[in-house]
Amino acid sequence: MQPPTFDLDVLRSFTVGLELGSFAKAARRLGLSTSAVSAQLKKLEEQVGSPILRKSGRGLALTPTGEVLLSYARRLLALNDEAATAVRSADLKGAVRLGLQEDFGEGLLAGVLGAFARAHPQVRIEARLTRNAELLEQVQLGRLDLVLAWDAGTRTAHVRRVGEVPLCWIGASDTSVEPRASGEPLPLVAIEAPCLMRSIAVAALDKARIPWRLAFTSASLGGVWAAVGAGLGVTVRTRAGLPAHLQVLDSMPALPAIGLDLHRAEAEPAPAVRRLEEMMLAHLHAWAPALGASRSTPSSRTKPAND
């Protein structure tokens, strides 16, 4: 028996509906009627041969089969979109100088930059992983074309809010922290000052009247992850780039969300810079649910420097 050939438009409706949490929203996003999307999902289940969605309260959830299908659907759509970009922009040339926070280095370098390089082999990418303050300084000086950075209150001339990402307390997988029940100061692991997340952690502990001590500092995020994994203390970061051997700690003081911004050096960048920006935004928006992040709205595309 010949296997079914899945319709990419149907798979797109399926994935977009799950990403948005509503197939009615997916229909509006894709310019389709709700009944058309329902028909697509029915066709998809018929091709698969078993249910891919089940009722969960007032909504829908994936069945085990649906989870497998979603993984493959995302890969098929990513390859389709990469091919479409490649054939439309095969002659794109130039160079892009990109700056990233360490949190996003592994995910973006392996995902977006790899796809971009395959689609646009004639474009040279120069990527720099460093701290927030340096990234913002370099984009303002025109030494970087694009910068992905946490919002530390510094506004550049051409910045777009990607979203709001929840901060969380992170410890080793075997860490059990009950700061209110212990008189010992809480050991804190952080990046060397000045560090925005270090300041937020200290403020949260002080507000909760929890004693703390600085147990370990590092100039790099890799050093922080290593120290936390060794059980030297806890730290505050987002889920971006969270190593598998560490865990989010729930019984800790509440933390705010932190803004994530994409900065451009120029109002009208070169085509290669614009294309990489588009791919990064698409990747980050698709990744947002895994981070617990809220996405930006279309109206927040660009903010002036004096915001």
Secondary structure, 3 states (H helix, E strand, C coil): CCCCCCCHHHHHHHHHHHHHCCHHHHHHHHCCCHHHHHHHHHHHHHHHCCCCEEEECCEEEECHHHHHHHHHHHHHHHHHHHHHHHHHCCCCCEEEEEEECHHHHHHHHHCHHHHHHHHCCCEEEEEEECCHHHHHHHHHCCCCCEEEEECCCCCCCEEEEEEEEECEEEEECCCCCCHHHCCCCEEEEEECCCCHHHHHHHHHHHHCCCCEEEEEEECCHHHHHHHHHCCCCEEEECCCCCCCCEEEECCCCCCCEEEEEEEECCCCCCHHHHHHHHHHHHHHHHHHHHHCCEECCHHHCCECCCC
